[in-house]
Amino acid sequence: MSKLLEFFLGSILMAILAIALIVFSALHYILRLGSIADAGCAWHSSAKTWVDSNGDGFVNNGEPPLSKVEIHIDDVKNQLVDVGWPAITNKNGDAPLNVLMLGCSDILFEVYANTPEGYRMTTKPRIEVNRDFLRSSDTENVYYFGFASDQ
């Protein structure tokens, strides 16, 4: 009798797992389709950081990139802080900036960089991004942040 009970309970457990897998697969498929439909509601740009040797706020020949700088994006319109994916500049001073929006609408972002220790900023500390997703979802900008050594 115990073997029959084990078989019966095992069959029920397998059926529950199969149903759960089907439900979660269907949910994943539905959510994935929704994200494809909302792909125009994603904002993609990039940031560039460099050592501004002469402090003029412009990238000049011979000025090296600055790595490991944290870049942040705030949604000023909705008063949300750090709405983008974590962005830290690589060895070339580049960082991709990405924000996924729940709905397409006009936005007002501010992009800014944390000033690394031993440096001071030579460019605007915050860059305003005002954009209408419905009219310009395919353009990507690069936001530049220069830093001069304090020494």
C-alpha positions in Angstrom: 0.0 0.0 0.0 2.8 2.4 0.8 4.3 2.0 -2.7 0.9 2.8 -4.2 0.7 5.9 -2.0 4.2 7.0 -3.0 3.3 6.6 -6.6 0.1 8.5 -6.2 1.7 11.4 -4.3 4.6 11.5 -6.7 2.2 11.7 -9.7 0.4 14.6 -8.0 3.6 16.4 -7.3 4.8 15.9 -10.9 1.4 17.2 -12.2 1.7 20.3 -10.0 5.2 21.0 -11.2 4.2 20.6 -14.8 1.3 23.0 -14.4 3.5 25.6 -12.6 6.0 25.3 -15.4 3.3 25.9 -18.0 1.9 28.9 -16.1 5.3 30.5 -15.5 6.3 29.9 -19.2 3.1 31.6 -20.4 3.6 34.5 -18.0 7.2 34.9 -19.2 6.1 34.9 -22.8 3.4 37.5 -22.2 5.7 39.8 -20.3 8.4 39.4 -23.0 5.9 40.4 -25.7 4.9 43.4 -23.6 8.6 44.5 -23.4 9.0 44.2 -27.1 5.9 46.4 -27.7 7.4 49.0 -25.3 10.9 48.8 -26.8 10.4 52.4 -28.0 10.1 53.4 -24.3 13.7 52.7 -23.5 16.2 55.5 -23.3 19.8 54.6 -24.4 22.8 56.9 -24.4 26.3 56.9 -23.0 28.7 58.9 -20.9 32.3 59.7 -21.4 34.8 60.7 -18.7 38.3 61.9 -19.1 41.2 63.7 -17.3 40.9 67.3 -18.4 44.6 68.1 -18.2 44.2 71.8 -19.1 40.8 72.3 -17.4 39.1 73.8 -20.4 36.1 71.4 -20.3 36.8 70.0 -23.7 38.3 66.6 -24.7 41.7 67.4 -26.3 44.3 65.2 -27.9 46.4 63.4 -25.4 43.9 63.7 -22.5 43.4 60.2 -21.1 40.1 58.6 -20.3 39.1 58.3 -16.6 37.8 54.9 -15.5 35.7 53.8 -12.5 33.5 56.9 -12.4 29.9 56.3 -11.3 27.3 57.9 -13.6 23.7 58.5 -12.3 20.4 59.4 -13.9 17.6 61.0 -12.0 14.0 61.4 -13.3 13.5 65.0 -12.3 9.9 65.2 -13.7 8.8 62.3 -11.4 11.3 63.1 -8.6 13.0 59.6 -8.8 16.7 59.1 -8.1 18.9 56.7 -9.9 16.4 55.4 -12.5 19.0 54.0 -14.8 21.0 50.8 -14.6 24.2 51.1 -12.7 26.8 52.7 -14.9 30.5 52.9 -14.2 33.0 54.0 -16.8 35.3 51.4 -18.2 39.0 51.7 -19.0 38.1 53.9 -22.0 36.1 56.3 -19.9 32.8 55.0 -21.5 29.6 53.9 -19.8 26.3 52.9 -21.4 23.3 54.6 -20.0 19.9 52.8 -20.1 16.5 53.6 -18.6 13.4 51.4 -19.2 10.1 53.3 -18.9 6.8 51.8 -18.1 5.1 54.0 -20.6 6.1 56.3 -23.3 6.0 60.0 -22.3 7.9 63.2 -22.2 10.8 62.9 -19.8 13.1 65.2 -17.9 16.3 63.4 -16.8 19.5 64.7 -15.2 22.7 62.8 -15.9 25.6 63.4 -13.5 28.8 61.8 -12.4 30.3 61.3 -9.0 33.5 63.3 -8.7 36.4 60.8 -8.0 38.6 61.4 -5.0 41.6 63.6 -6.0 39.7 65.3 -8.8 37.5 68.3 -9.5 34.9 68.6 -12.2 35.7 70.9 -15.2 32.3 70.5 -17.0 28.7 71.1 -16.1 28.0 68.9 -13.0 24.5 67.9 -14.2 23.2 67.6 -17.8 19.5 68.0 -18.4 17.9 65.6 -20.9 14.5 66.6 -22.0 13.1 64.2 -24.6 9.8 63.1 -26.1 10.0 59.4 -26.7 7.2 59.4 -29.3 9.1 61.8 -31.6 12.8 60.8 -31.1 13.2 57.3 -29.7 16.1 56.3 -31.9 18.7 59.0 -31.2 21.5 58.4 -28.8 23.7 61.1 -27.2 27.0 61.1 -25.4 27.3 63.1 -22.2 30.8 64.3 -21.4 32.3 64.8 -17.9 35.8 66.2 -17.5 37.9 66.0 -14.3 41.1 67.8 -13.5 43.5 66.5 -10.8 43.5 68.5 -7.5 47.3 68.1 -7.3 
